[in-house]
Amino acid sequence: MHPTGRQALEMTAEYYPDIVLRISICRSWNGLTAAGQILKIAPGTGCIIISGERDPETIQDAMSYGNTGISVKPFTVDELAMAIEASQ
């Protein structure tokens, strides 16, 4: 399932997941907004933002949300594992 940001919020409120993957930084209702809202609903949830965005300022903004890791495409399984570890 690849939910929209709003669907991810609804699912977070219902299930309180340990981790949310595949919140991408995009033009409409971006992943940073979704990550911030998810962390308000479920502060212990780790959010991994997977994106092609390479702008250092945007990446720093993503990391400032707290339980957030970022994997910039393309990435390896080891890099994704490190992002998951960082978000917990």
N, CA, C and O atoms as a Maestro MAE file, in Angstrom:
{
 s_m_m2io_version
 :::
 2.0.0
}

f_m_ct {
 s_m_title
 :::
 protein
 m_atom[352] {
  # First column is atom index #
  i_m_mmod_type
  r_m_x_coord
  r_m_y_coord
  r_m_z_coord
  i_m_residue_number
  s_m_chain_name
  s_m_pdb_residue_name
  s_m_pdb_atom_name
  i_m_atomic_number
  :::
  1 25 0.840 -1.179 0.000 1 A "MET " " N  " 7
  2 3 0.000 0.000 0.000 1 A "MET " " CA " 6
  3 2 0.883 1.240 0.000 1 A "MET " " C  " 6
  4 15 1.891 1.297 0.704 1 A "MET " " O  " 8
  5 25 0.504 2.204 -0.775 2 A "HIS " " N  " 7
  6 3 1.245 3.467 -0.864 2 A "HIS " " CA " 6
  7 2 0.262 4.597 -0.562 2 A "HIS " " C  " 6
  8 15 -0.255 5.238 -1.477 2 A "HIS " " O  " 8
  9 25 0.004 4.839 0.737 3 A "PRO " " N  " 7
  10 3 -1.011 5.841 1.090 3 A "PRO " " CA " 6
  11 2 -0.536 7.269 0.855 3 A "PRO " " C  " 6
  12 15 0.661 7.549 0.805 3 A "PRO " " O  " 8
  13 25 -1.502 8.154 0.714 4 A "THR " " N  " 7
  14 3 -1.195 9.576 0.662 4 A "THR " " CA " 6
  15 2 -0.780 10.027 2.061 4 A "THR " " C  " 6
  16 15 -0.903 9.267 3.020 4 A "THR " " O  " 8
  17 25 -0.293 11.257 2.178 5 A "GLY " " N  " 7
  18 3 0.077 11.778 3.489 5 A "GLY " " CA " 6
  19 2 -1.086 11.767 4.458 5 A "GLY " " C  " 6
  20 15 -0.924 11.407 5.624 5 A "GLY " " O  " 8
  21 25 -2.250 12.155 3.990 6 A "ARG " " N  " 7
  22 3 -3.431 12.176 4.869 6 A "ARG " " CA " 6
  23 2 -3.833 10.764 5.290 6 A "ARG " " C  " 6
  24 15 -4.203 10.537 6.442 6 A "ARG " " O  " 8
  25 25 -3.758 9.816 4.352 7 A "GLN " " N  " 7
  26 3 -4.061 8.429 4.697 7 A "GLN " " CA " 6
  27 2 -3.047 7.893 5.710 7 A "GLN " " C  " 6
  28 15 -3.408 7.138 6.613 7 A "GLN " " O  " 8
  29 25 -1.785 8.283 5.559 8 A "ALA " " N  " 7
  30 3 -0.762 7.860 6.521 8 A "ALA " " CA " 6
  31 2 -1.084 8.385 7.913 8 A "ALA " " C  " 6
  32 15 -0.876 7.679 8.901 8 A "ALA " " O  " 8
  33 25 -1.590 9.614 8.007 9 A "LEU " " N  " 7
  34 3 -1.988 10.167 9.308 9 A "LEU " " CA " 6
  35 2 -3.135 9.369 9.906 9 A "LEU " " C  " 6
  36 15 -3.117 9.037 11.091 9 A "LEU " " O  " 8
  37 25 -4.127 9.063 9.090 10 A "GLU " " N  " 7
  38 3 -5.275 8.286 9.570 10 A "GLU " " CA " 6
  39 2 -4.826 6.911 10.053 10 A "GLU " " C  " 6
  40 15 -5.269 6.438 11.100 10 A "GLU " " O  " 8
  41 25 -3.948 6.274 9.288 11 A "MET " " N  " 7
  42 3 -3.462 4.952 9.668 11 A "MET " " CA " 6
  43 2 -2.609 5.021 10.933 11 A "MET " " C  " 6
  44 15 -2.665 4.116 11.766 11 A "MET " " O  " 8
  45 25 -1.823 6.085 11.085 12 A "THR " " N  " 7
  46 3 -1.019 6.258 12.296 12 A "THR " " CA " 6
  47 2 -1.912 6.390 13.516 12 A "THR " " C  " 6
  48 15 -1.643 5.782 14.552 12 A "THR " " O  " 8
  49 25 -2.977 7.184 13.401 13 A "ALA " " N  " 7
  50 3 -3.899 7.369 14.519 13 A "ALA " " CA " 6
  51 2 -4.615 6.071 14.880 13 A "ALA " " C  " 6
  52 15 -4.965 5.853 16.040 13 A "ALA " " O  " 8
  53 25 -4.829 5.219 13.898 14 A "GLU " " N  " 7
  54 3 -5.531 3.960 14.144 14 A "GLU " " CA " 6
  55 2 -4.604 2.866 14.677 14 A "GLU " " C  " 6
  56 15 -4.974 2.130 15.591 14 A "GLU " " O  " 8
  57 25 -3.395 2.758 14.104 15 A "TYR " " N  " 7
  58 3 -2.526 1.623 14.407 15 A "TYR " " CA " 6
  59 2 -1.299 1.935 15.265 15 A "TYR " " C  " 6
  60 15 -0.701 1.010 15.815 15 A "TYR " " O  " 8
  61 25 -0.904 3.193 15.398 16 A "TYR " " N  " 7
  62 3 0.300 3.590 16.135 16 A "TYR " " CA " 6
  63 2 1.501 2.696 15.775 16 A "TYR " " C  " 6
  64 15 1.997 1.952 16.621 16 A "TYR " " O  " 8
  65 25 1.962 2.773 14.525 17 A "PRO " " N  " 7
  66 3 3.060 1.900 14.085 17 A "PRO " " CA " 6
  67 2 4.383 2.264 14.755 17 A "PRO " " C  " 6
  68 15 4.567 3.383 15.235 17 A "PRO " " O  " 8
  69 25 5.296 1.298 14.777 18 A "ASP " " N  " 7
  70 3 6.638 1.558 15.293 18 A "ASP " " CA " 6
  71 2 7.437 2.410 14.323 18 A "ASP " " C  " 6
  72 15 8.259 3.234 14.725 18 A "ASP " " O  " 8
  73 25 7.177 2.195 13.025 19 A "ILE " " N  " 7
  74 3 7.946 2.910 12.004 19 A "ILE " " CA " 6
  75 2 7.084 3.132 10.768 19 A "ILE " " C  " 6
  76 15 6.238 2.306 10.429 19 A "ILE " " O  " 8
  77 25 7.311 4.252 10.106 20 A "VAL " " N  " 7
  78 3 6.633 4.576 8.853 20 A "VAL " " CA " 6
  79 2 7.716 4.756 7.799 20 A "VAL " " C  " 6
  80 15 8.632 5.561 7.973 20 A "VAL " " O  " 8
  81 25 7.612 4.012 6.713 21 A "LEU " " N  " 7
  82 3 8.562 4.104 5.607 21 A "LEU " " CA " 6
  83 2 7.904 4.772 4.412 21 A "LEU " " C  " 6
  84 15 6.681 4.777 4.277 21 A "LEU " " O  " 8
  85 25 8.738 5.334 3.550 22 A "ARG " " N  " 7
  86 3 8.317 5.822 2.233 22 A "ARG " " CA " 6
  87 2 7.488 7.090 2.299 22 A "ARG " " C  " 6
  88 15 6.517 7.261 1.562 22 A "ARG " " O  " 8
  89 25 7.885 7.961 3.183 23 A "ILE " " N  " 7
  90 3 7.302 9.301 3.163 23 A "ILE " " CA " 6
  91 2 8.264 10.121 2.330 23 A "ILE " " C  " 6
  92 15 9.348 10.474 2.793 23 A "ILE " " O  " 8
  93 25 7.873 10.425 1.106 24 A "SER " " N  " 7
  94 3 8.806 11.124 0.224 24 A "SER " " CA " 6
  95 2 8.559 12.621 0.259 24 A "SER " " C  " 6
  96 15 7.440 13.081 0.483 24 A "SER " " O  " 8
  97 25 9.617 13.360 0.034 25 A "ILE " " N  " 7
  98 3 9.505 14.806 -0.065 25 A "ILE " " CA " 6
  99 2 8.985 15.102 -1.466 25 A "ILE " " C  " 6
  100 15 9.654 14.806 -2.456 25 A "ILE " " O  " 8
  101 25 7.805 15.679 -1.549 26 A "CYS " " N  " 7
  102 3 7.206 15.969 -2.850 26 A "CYS " " CA " 6
  103 2 6.549 17.339 -2.812 26 A "CYS " " C  " 6
  104 15 6.526 17.993 -1.770 26 A "CYS " " O  " 8
  105 25 6.030 17.762 -3.915 27 A "ARG " " N  " 7
  106 3 5.482 19.113 -4.039 27 A "ARG " " CA " 6
  107 2 4.180 19.328 -3.256 27 A "ARG " " C  " 6
  108 15 3.994 20.395 -2.671 27 A "ARG " " O  " 8
  109 25 3.275 18.342 -3.232 28 A "SER " " N  " 7
  110 3 1.994 18.541 -2.560 28 A "SER " " CA " 6
  111 2 1.967 17.808 -1.223 28 A "SER " " C  " 6
  112 15 2.237 16.609 -1.155 28 A "SER " " O  " 8
  113 25 1.646 18.530 -0.180 29 A "TRP " " N  " 7
  114 3 1.579 17.990 1.182 29 A "TRP " " CA " 6
  115 2 2.763 17.098 1.433 29 A "TRP " " C  " 6
  116 15 2.620 15.885 1.589 29 A "TRP " " O  " 8
  117 25 3.916 17.689 1.472 30 A "ASN " " N  " 7
  118 3 5.172 16.949 1.428 30 A "ASN " " CA " 6
  119 2 5.433 16.053 2.633 30 A "ASN " " C  " 6
  120 15 4.729 16.100 3.642 30 A "ASN " " O  " 8
  121 25 6.461 15.241 2.488 31 A "GLY " " N  " 7
  122 3 6.826 14.265 3.507 31 A "GLY " " CA " 6
  123 2 7.220 14.890 4.821 31 A "GLY " " C  " 6
  124 15 7.001 14.288 5.872 31 A "GLY " " O  " 8
  125 25 7.801 16.092 4.800 32 A "LEU " " N  " 7
  126 3 8.169 16.752 6.055 32 A "LEU " " CA " 6
  127 2 6.925 17.126 6.837 32 A "LEU " " C  " 6
  128 15 6.888 16.959 8.056 32 A "LEU " " O  " 8
  129 25 5.909 17.629 6.157 33 A "THR " " N  " 7
  130 3 4.650 17.954 6.819 33 A "THR " " CA " 6
  131 2 4.037 16.694 7.404 33 A "THR " " C  " 6
  132 15 3.597 16.687 8.554 33 A "THR " " O  " 8
  133 25 4.006 15.626 6.612 34 A "ALA " " N  " 7
  134 3 3.439 14.360 7.082 34 A "ALA " " CA " 6
  135 2 4.224 13.826 8.279 34 A "ALA " " C  " 6
  136 15 3.626 13.385 9.260 34 A "ALA " " O  " 8
  137 25 5.554 13.860 8.208 35 A "ALA " " N  " 7
  138 3 6.373 13.365 9.317 35 A "ALA " " CA " 6
  139 2 6.083 14.146 10.592 35 A "ALA " " C  " 6
  140 15 5.926 13.558 11.662 35 A "ALA " " O  " 8
  141 25 6.014 15.455 10.481 36 A "GLY " " N  " 7
  142 3 5.719 16.285 11.652 36 A "GLY " " CA " 6
  143 2 4.373 15.953 12.267 36 A "GLY " " C  " 6
  144 15 4.248 15.873 13.489 36 A "GLY " " O  " 8
  145 25 3.366 15.758 11.426 37 A "GLN " " N  " 7
  146 3 2.029 15.421 11.913 37 A "GLN " " CA " 6
  147 2 1.994 14.021 12.522 37 A "GLN " " C  " 6
  148 15 1.364 13.808 13.559 37 A "GLN " " O  " 8
  149 25 2.671 13.066 11.879 38 A "ILE " " N  " 7
  150 3 2.726 11.701 12.418 38 A "ILE " " CA " 6
  151 2 3.363 11.710 13.799 38 A "ILE " " C  " 6
  152 15 2.886 11.032 14.708 38 A "ILE " " O  " 8
  153 25 4.445 12.478 13.963 39 A "LEU " " N  " 7
  154 3 5.127 12.518 15.251 39 A "LEU " " CA " 6
  155 2 4.295 13.228 16.324 39 A "LEU " " C  " 6
  156 15 4.495 12.983 17.513 39 A "LEU " " O  " 8
  157 25 3.372 14.097 15.929 40 A "LYS " " N  " 7
  158 3 2.450 14.699 16.903 40 A "LYS " " CA " 6
  159 2 1.432 13.658 17.371 40 A "LYS " " C  " 6
  160 15 1.081 13.615 18.550 40 A "LYS " " O  " 8
  161 25 0.961 12.821 16.447 41 A "ILE " " N  " 7
  162 3 -0.029 11.796 16.775 41 A "ILE " " CA " 6
  163 2 0.605 10.669 17.590 41 A "ILE " " C  " 6
  164 15 0.045 10.220 18.590 41 A "ILE " " O  " 8
  165 25 1.779 10.222 17.149 42 A "ALA " " N  " 7
  166 3 2.450 9.074 17.769 42 A "ALA " " CA " 6
  167 2 3.939 9.402 17.919 42 A "ALA " " C  " 6
  168 15 4.747 9.022 17.071 42 A "ALA " " O  " 8
  169 25 4.299 10.102 18.990 43 A "PRO " " N  " 7
  170 3 5.679 10.575 19.151 43 A "PRO " " CA " 6
  171 2 6.752 9.495 19.094 43 A "PRO " " C  " 6
  172 15 7.896 9.800 18.757 43 A "PRO " " O  " 8
  173 25 6.433 8.272 19.403 44 A "GLY " " N  " 7
  174 3 7.426 7.205 19.387 44 A "GLY " " CA " 6
  175 2 7.617 6.556 18.029 44 A "GLY " " C  " 6
  176 15 8.465 5.675 17.884 44 A "GLY " " O  " 8
  177 25 6.857 6.966 17.043 45 A "THR " " N  " 7
  178 3 6.947 6.371 15.711 45 A "THR " " CA " 6
  179 2 8.169 6.908 14.982 45 A "THR " " C  " 6
  180 15 8.407 8.116 14.964 45 A "THR " " O  " 8
  181 25 8.937 6.018 14.386 46 A "GLY " " N  " 7
  182 3 10.059 6.434 13.559 46 A "GLY " " CA " 6
  183 2 9.568 6.691 12.143 46 A "GLY " " C  " 6
  184 15 8.795 5.895 11.610 46 A "GLY " " O  " 8
  185 25 9.990 7.762 11.532 47 A "CYS " " N  " 7
  186 3 9.615 8.095 10.164 47 A "CYS " " CA " 6
  187 2 10.865 8.067 9.289 47 A "CYS " " C  " 6
  188 15 11.829 8.787 9.546 47 A "CYS " " O  " 8
  189 25 10.839 7.243 8.271 48 A "ILE " " N  " 7
  190 3 11.947 7.196 7.330 48 A "ILE " " CA " 6
  191 2 11.492 7.886 6.062 48 A "ILE " " C  " 6
  192 15 10.562 7.422 5.403 48 A "ILE " " O  " 8
  193 25 12.126 8.971 5.718 49 A "ILE " " N  " 7
  194 3 11.803 9.703 4.503 49 A "ILE " " CA " 6
  195 2 12.715 9.181 3.401 49 A "ILE " " C  " 6
  196 15 13.940 9.252 3.502 49 A "ILE " " O  " 8
  197 25 12.104 8.662 2.362 50 A "ILE " " N  " 7
  198 3 12.844 8.157 1.214 50 A "ILE " " CA " 6
  199 2 12.590 9.121 0.069 50 A "ILE " " C  " 6
  200 15 11.442 9.352 -0.310 50 A "ILE " " O  " 8
  201 25 13.652 9.679 -0.480 51 A "SER " " N  " 7
  202 3 13.472 10.742 -1.461 51 A "SER " " CA " 6
  203 2 14.652 10.834 -2.403 51 A "SER " " C  " 6
  204 15 15.746 10.352 -2.107 51 A "SER " " O  " 8
  205 25 14.418 11.455 -3.531 52 A "GLY " " N  " 7
  206 3 15.492 11.778 -4.454 52 A "GLY " " CA " 6
  207 2 16.069 13.157 -4.170 52 A "GLY " " C  " 6
  208 15 17.003 13.592 -4.843 52 A "GLY " " O  " 8
  209 25 15.516 13.842 -3.177 53 A "GLU " " N  " 7
  210 3 15.950 15.193 -2.801 53 A "GLU " " CA " 6
  211 2 17.368 15.147 -2.250 53 A "GLU " " C  " 6
  212 15 17.658 14.366 -1.344 53 A "GLU " " O  " 8
  213 25 18.243 15.973 -2.787 54 A "ARG " " N  " 7
  214 3 19.637 15.985 -2.344 54 A "ARG " " CA " 6
  215 2 20.063 17.324 -1.747 54 A "ARG " " C  " 6
  216 15 21.224 17.483 -1.368 54 A "ARG " " O  " 8
  217 25 19.160 18.276 -1.658 55 A "ASP " " N  " 7
  218 3 19.486 19.590 -1.121 55 A "ASP " " CA " 6
  219 2 19.840 19.464 0.365 55 A "ASP " " C  " 6
  220 15 19.007 19.021 1.157 55 A "ASP " " O  " 8
  221 25 21.065 19.848 0.757 56 A "PRO " " N  " 7
  222 3 21.488 19.685 2.158 56 A "PRO " " CA " 6
  223 2 20.564 20.384 3.158 56 A "PRO " " C  " 6
  224 15 20.340 19.867 4.253 56 A "PRO " " O  " 8
  225 25 20.032 21.536 2.801 57 A "GLU " " N  " 7
  226 3 19.143 22.265 3.716 57 A "GLU " " CA " 6
  227 2 17.846 21.494 3.940 57 A "GLU " " C  " 6
  228 15 17.358 21.417 5.067 57 A "GLU " " O  " 8
  229 25 17.286 20.923 2.875 58 A "THR " " N  " 7
  230 3 16.060 20.142 2.997 58 A "THR " " CA " 6
  231 2 16.311 18.892 3.834 58 A "THR " " C  " 6
  232 15 15.485 18.524 4.668 58 A "THR " " O  " 8
  233 25 17.446 18.242 3.613 59 A "ILE " " N  " 7
  234 3 17.785 17.051 4.389 59 A "ILE " " CA " 6
  235 2 17.946 17.411 5.861 59 A "ILE " " C  " 6
  236 15 17.489 16.668 6.730 59 A "ILE " " O  " 8
  237 25 18.589 18.538 6.154 60 A "GLN " " N  " 7
  238 3 18.742 18.989 7.541 60 A "GLN " " CA " 6
  239 2 17.382 19.276 8.161 60 A "GLN " " C  " 6
  240 15 17.148 18.936 9.321 60 A "GLN " " O  " 8
  241 25 16.480 19.900 7.401 61 A "ASP " " N  " 7
  242 3 15.118 20.145 7.891 61 A "ASP " " CA " 6
  243 2 14.442 18.830 8.253 61 A "ASP " " C  " 6
  244 15 13.789 18.728 9.292 61 A "ASP " " O  " 8
  245 25 14.596 17.823 7.398 62 A "ALA " " N  " 7
  246 3 13.989 16.516 7.649 62 A "ALA " " CA " 6
  247 2 14.512 15.921 8.954 62 A "ALA " " C  " 6
  248 15 13.739 15.376 9.742 62 A "ALA " " O  " 8
  249 25 15.800 16.021 9.181 63 A "MET " " N  " 7
  250 3 16.404 15.437 10.376 63 A "MET " " CA " 6
  251 2 16.002 16.191 11.649 63 A "MET " " C  " 6
  252 15 16.074 15.632 12.743 63 A "MET " " O  " 8
  253 25 15.583 17.441 11.517 64 A "SER " " N  " 7
  254 3 15.237 18.239 12.688 64 A "SER " " CA " 6
  255 2 13.907 17.837 13.313 64 A "SER " " C  " 6
  256 15 13.574 18.321 14.394 64 A "SER " " O  " 8
  257 25 13.144 16.974 12.670 65 A "TYR " " N  " 7
  258 3 11.842 16.574 13.192 65 A "TYR " " CA " 6
  259 2 11.930 15.588 14.347 65 A "TYR " " C  " 6
  260 15 10.914 15.302 14.979 65 A "TYR " " O  " 8
  261 25 13.086 15.071 14.635 66 A "GLY " " N  " 7
  262 3 13.177 14.100 15.726 66 A "GLY " " CA " 6
  263 2 13.275 12.701 15.170 66 A "GLY " " C  " 6
  264 15 14.193 12.410 14.403 66 A "GLY " " O  " 8
  265 25 12.360 11.828 15.531 67 A "ASN " " N  " 7
  266 3 12.414 10.411 15.156 67 A "ASN " " CA " 6
  267 2 12.355 10.230 13.642 67 A "ASN " " C  " 6
  268 15 11.498 9.503 13.139 67 A "ASN " " O  " 8
  269 25 13.248 10.877 12.923 68 A "THR " " N  " 7
  270 3 13.211 10.859 11.469 68 A "THR " " CA " 6
  271 2 14.569 10.470 10.921 68 A "THR " " C  " 6
  272 15 15.598 10.993 11.347 68 A "THR " " O  " 8
  273 25 14.562 9.553 9.978 69 A "GLY " " N  " 7
  274 3 15.762 9.211 9.229 69 A "GLY " " CA " 6
  275 2 15.485 9.527 7.769 69 A "GLY " " C  " 6
  276 15 14.326 9.651 7.371 69 A "GLY " " O  " 8
  277 25 16.511 9.654 6.984 70 A "ILE " " N  " 7
  278 3 16.313 9.938 5.572 70 A "ILE " " CA " 6
  279 2 17.238 9.049 4.758 70 A "ILE " " C  " 6
  280 15 18.411 8.879 5.087 70 A "ILE " " O  " 8
  281 25 16.694 8.491 3.700 71 A "SER " " N  " 7
  282 3 17.468 7.726 2.734 71 A "SER " " CA " 6
  283 2 17.273 8.383 1.385 71 A "SER " " C  " 6
  284 15 16.152 8.483 0.886 71 A "SER " " O  " 8
  285 25 18.372 8.830 0.799 72 A "VAL " " N  " 7
  286 3 18.316 9.503 -0.497 72 A "VAL " " CA " 6
  287 2 18.527 8.456 -1.586 72 A "VAL " " C  " 6
  288 15 19.499 7.700 -1.566 72 A "VAL " " O  " 8
  289 25 17.587 8.431 -2.544 73 A "LYS " " N  " 7
  290 3 17.680 7.464 -3.645 73 A "LYS " " CA " 6
  291 2 18.824 7.822 -4.565 73 A "LYS " " C  " 6
  292 15 19.066 9.008 -4.788 73 A "LYS " " O  " 8
  293 25 19.530 6.869 -5.102 74 A "PRO " " N  " 7
  294 3 19.447 5.448 -4.754 74 A "PRO " " CA " 6
  295 2 20.181 5.190 -3.449 74 A "PRO " " C  " 6
  296 15 21.113 5.915 -3.103 74 A "PRO " " O  " 8
  297 25 19.767 4.168 -2.729 75 A "PHE " " N  " 7
  298 3 20.403 3.825 -1.465 75 A "PHE " " CA " 6
  299 2 20.546 2.312 -1.371 75 A "PHE " " C  " 6
  300 15 19.890 1.559 -2.091 75 A "PHE " " O  " 8
  301 25 21.415 1.890 -0.469 76 A "THR " " N  " 7
  302 3 21.636 0.469 -0.261 76 A "THR " " CA " 6
  303 2 20.787 -0.015 0.913 76 A "THR " " C  " 6
  304 15 20.243 0.792 1.665 76 A "THR " " O  " 8
  305 25 20.678 -1.303 1.062 77 A "VAL " " N  " 7
  306 3 19.966 -1.884 2.193 77 A "VAL " " CA " 6
  307 2 20.634 -1.461 3.497 77 A "VAL " " C  " 6
  308 15 19.954 -1.183 4.484 77 A "VAL " " O  " 8
  309 25 21.960 -1.414 3.503 78 A "ASP " " N  " 7
  310 3 22.680 -0.986 4.715 78 A "ASP " " CA " 6
  311 2 22.350 0.464 5.073 78 A "ASP " " C  " 6
  312 15 22.190 0.786 6.250 78 A "ASP " " O  " 8
  313 25 22.248 1.333 4.077 79 A "GLU " " N  " 7
  314 3 21.899 2.734 4.337 79 A "GLU " " CA " 6
  315 2 20.480 2.849 4.888 79 A "GLU " " C  " 6
  316 15 20.223 3.656 5.781 79 A "GLU " " O  " 8
  317 25 19.557 2.042 4.357 80 A "LEU " " N  " 7
  318 3 18.194 2.042 4.880 80 A "LEU " " CA " 6
  319 2 18.179 1.529 6.319 80 A "LEU " " C  " 6
  320 15 17.473 2.076 7.166 80 A "LEU " " O  " 8
  321 25 18.945 0.495 6.592 81 A "ALA " " N  " 7
  322 3 19.020 -0.040 7.958 81 A "ALA " " CA " 6
  323 2 19.563 1.014 8.920 81 A "ALA " " C  " 6
  324 15 19.079 1.126 10.046 81 A "ALA " " O  " 8
  325 25 20.552 1.779 8.496 82 A "MET " " N  " 7
  326 3 21.096 2.849 9.351 82 A "MET " " CA " 6
  327 2 20.043 3.926 9.594 82 A "MET " " C  " 6
  328 15 19.950 4.452 10.703 82 A "MET " " O  " 8
  329 25 19.248 4.264 8.579 83 A "ALA " " N  " 7
  330 3 18.183 5.261 8.757 83 A "ALA " " CA " 6
  331 2 17.135 4.762 9.734 83 A "ALA " " C  " 6
  332 15 16.634 5.535 10.550 83 A "ALA " " O  " 8
  333 25 16.796 3.479 9.663 84 A "ILE " " N  " 7
  334 3 15.825 2.904 10.600 84 A "ILE " " CA " 6
  335 2 16.382 2.965 12.022 84 A "ILE " " C  " 6
  336 15 15.672 3.353 12.951 84 A "ILE " " O  " 8
  337 25 17.626 2.589 12.192 85 A "GLU " " N  " 7
  338 3 18.257 2.648 13.517 85 A "GLU " " CA " 6
  339 2 18.245 4.083 14.059 85 A "GLU " " C  " 6
  340 15 17.961 4.301 15.236 85 A "GLU " " O  " 8
  341 25 18.549 5.044 13.209 86 A "ALA " " N  " 7
  342 3 18.610 6.446 13.630 86 A "ALA " " CA " 6
  343 2 17.241 6.980 14.038 86 A "ALA " " C  " 6
  344 15 17.154 7.917 14.832 86 A "ALA " " O  " 8
  345 25 16.184 6.398 13.509 87 A "SER " " N  " 7
  346 3 14.848 6.926 13.786 87 A "SER " " CA " 6
  347 2 14.222 6.321 15.034 87 A "SER " " C  " 6
  348 15 13.111 6.700 15.406 87 A "SER " " O  " 8
  349 25 14.899 5.403 15.677 88 A "GLN " " N  " 7
  350 3 14.296 4.754 16.848 88 A "GLN " " CA " 6
  351 2 14.908 5.211 18.136 88 A "GLN " " C  " 6
  352 15 14.507 4.755 19.206 88 A "GLN " " O  " 8
  :::
 }
 m_bond[351] {
  # First column is bond index #
  i_m_from
  i_m_to
  i_m_order
  :::
  1 1 2 1
  2 2 3 1
  3 3 4 2
  4 3 5 1
  5 5 6 1
  6 6 7 1
  7 7 8 2
  8 7 9 1
  9 9 10 1
  10 10 11 1
  11 11 12 2
  12 11 13 1
  13 13 14 1
  14 14 15 1
  15 15 16 2
  16 15 17 1
  17 17 18 1
  18 18 19 1
  19 19 20 2
  20 19 21 1
  21 21 22 1
  22 22 23 1
  23 23 24 2
  24 23 25 1
  25 25 26 1
  26 26 27 1
  27 27 28 2
  28 27 29 1
  29 29 30 1
  30 30 31 1
  31 31 32 2
  32 31 33 1
  33 33 34 1
  34 34 35 1
  35 35 36 2
  36 35 37 1
  37 37 38 1
  38 38 39 1
  39 39 40 2
  40 39 41 1
  41 41 42 1
  42 42 43 1
  43 43 44 2
  44 43 45 1
  45 45 46 1
  46 46 47 1
  47 47 48 2
  48 47 49 1
  49 49 50 1
  50 50 51 1
  51 51 52 2
  52 51 53 1
  53 53 54 1
  54 54 55 1
  55 55 56 2
  56 55 57 1
  57 57 58 1
  58 58 59 1
  59 59 60 2
  60 59 61 1
  61 61 62 1
  62 62 63 1
  63 63 64 2
  64 63 65 1
  65 65 66 1
  66 66 67 1
  67 67 68 2
  68 67 69 1
  69 69 70 1
  70 70 71 1
  71 71 72 2
  72 71 73 1
  73 73 74 1
  74 74 75 1
  75 75 76 2
  76 75 77 1
  77 77 78 1
  78 78 79 1
  79 79 80 2
  80 79 81 1
  81 81 82 1
  82 82 83 1
  83 83 84 2
  84 83 85 1
  85 85 86 1
  86 86 87 1
  87 87 88 2
  88 87 89 1
  89 89 90 1
  90 90 91 1
  91 91 92 2
  92 91 93 1
  93 93 94 1
  94 94 95 1
  95 95 96 2
  96 95 97 1
  97 97 98 1
  98 98 99 1
  99 99 100 2
  100 99 101 1
  101 101 102 1
  102 102 103 1
  103 103 104 2
  104 103 105 1
  105 105 106 1
  106 106 107 1
  107 107 108 2
  108 107 109 1
  109 109 110 1
  110 110 111 1
  111 111 112 2
  112 111 113 1
  113 113 114 1
  114 114 115 1
  115 115 116 2
  116 115 117 1
  117 117 118 1
  118 118 119 1
  119 119 120 2
  120 119 121 1
  121 121 122 1
  122 122 123 1
  123 123 124 2
  124 123 125 1
  125 125 126 1
  126 126 127 1
  127 127 128 2
  128 127 129 1
  129 129 130 1
  130 130 131 1
  131 131 132 2
  132 131 133 1
  133 133 134 1
  134 134 135 1
  135 135 136 2
  136 135 137 1
  137 137 138 1
  138 138 139 1
  139 139 140 2
  140 139 141 1
  141 141 142 1
  142 142 143 1
  143 143 144 2
  144 143 145 1
  145 145 146 1
  146 146 147 1
  147 147 148 2
  148 147 149 1
  149 149 150 1
  150 150 151 1
  151 151 152 2
  152 151 153 1
  153 153 154 1
  154 154 155 1
  155 155 156 2
  156 155 157 1
  157 157 158 1
  158 158 159 1
  159 159 160 2
  160 159 161 1
  161 161 162 1
  162 162 163 1
  163 163 164 2
  164 163 165 1
  165 165 166 1
  166 166 167 1
  167 167 168 2
  168 167 169 1
  169 169 170 1
  170 170 171 1
  171 171 172 2
  172 171 173 1
  173 173 174 1
  174 174 175 1
  175 175 176 2
  176 175 177 1
  177 177 178 1
  178 178 179 1
  179 179 180 2
  180 179 181 1
  181 181 182 1
  182 182 183 1
  183 183 184 2
  184 183 185 1
  185 185 186 1
  186 186 187 1
  187 187 188 2
  188 187 189 1
  189 189 190 1
  190 190 191 1
  191 191 192 2
  192 191 193 1
  193 193 194 1
  194 194 195 1
  195 195 196 2
  196 195 197 1
  197 197 198 1
  198 198 199 1
  199 199 200 2
  200 199 201 1
  201 201 202 1
  202 202 203 1
  203 203 204 2
  204 203 205 1
  205 205 206 1
  206 206 207 1
  207 207 208 2
  208 207 209 1
  209 209 210 1
  210 210 211 1
  211 211 212 2
  212 211 213 1
  213 213 214 1
  214 214 215 1
  215 215 216 2
  216 215 217 1
  217 217 218 1
  218 218 219 1
  219 219 220 2
  220 219 221 1
  221 221 222 1
  222 222 223 1
  223 223 224 2
  224 223 225 1
  225 225 226 1
  226 226 227 1
  227 227 228 2
  228 227 229 1
  229 229 230 1
  230 230 231 1
  231 231 232 2
  232 231 233 1
  233 233 234 1
  234 234 235 1
  235 235 236 2
  236 235 237 1
  237 237 238 1
  238 238 239 1
  239 239 240 2
  240 239 241 1
  241 241 242 1
  242 242 243 1
  243 243 244 2
  244 243 245 1
  245 245 246 1
  246 246 247 1
  247 247 248 2
  248 247 249 1
  249 249 250 1
  250 250 251 1
  251 251 252 2
  252 251 253 1
  253 253 254 1
  254 254 255 1
  255 255 256 2
  256 255 257 1
  257 257 258 1
  258 258 259 1
  259 259 260 2
  260 259 261 1
  261 261 262 1
  262 262 263 1
  263 263 264 2
  264 263 265 1
  265 265 266 1
  266 266 267 1
  267 267 268 2
  268 267 269 1
  269 269 270 1
  270 270 271 1
  271 271 272 2
  272 271 273 1
  273 273 274 1
  274 274 275 1
  275 275 276 2
  276 275 277 1
  277 277 278 1
  278 278 279 1
  279 279 280 2
  280 279 281 1
  281 281 282 1
  282 282 283 1
  283 283 284 2
  284 283 285 1
  285 285 286 1
  286 286 287 1
  287 287 288 2
  288 287 289 1
  289 289 290 1
  290 290 291 1
  291 291 292 2
  292 291 293 1
  293 293 294 1
  294 294 295 1
  295 295 296 2
  296 295 297 1
  297 297 298 1
  298 298 299 1
  299 299 300 2
  300 299 301 1
  301 301 302 1
  302 302 303 1
  303 303 304 2
  304 303 305 1
  305 305 306 1
  306 306 307 1
  307 307 308 2
  308 307 309 1
  309 309 310 1
  310 310 311 1
  311 311 312 2
  312 311 313 1
  313 313 314 1
  314 314 315 1
  315 315 316 2
  316 315 317 1
  317 317 318 1
  318 318 319 1
  319 319 320 2
  320 319 321 1
  321 321 322 1
  322 322 323 1
  323 323 324 2
  324 323 325 1
  325 325 326 1
  326 326 327 1
  327 327 328 2
  328 327 329 1
  329 329 330 1
  330 330 331 1
  331 331 332 2
  332 331 333 1
  333 333 334 1
  334 334 335 1
  335 335 336 2
  336 335 337 1
  337 337 338 1
  338 338 339 1
  339 339 340 2
  340 339 341 1
  341 341 342 1
  342 342 343 1
  343 343 344 2
  344 343 345 1
  345 345 346 1
  346 346 347 1
  347 347 348 2
  348 347 349 1
  349 349 350 1
  350 350 351 1
  351 351 352 2
  :::
 }
}
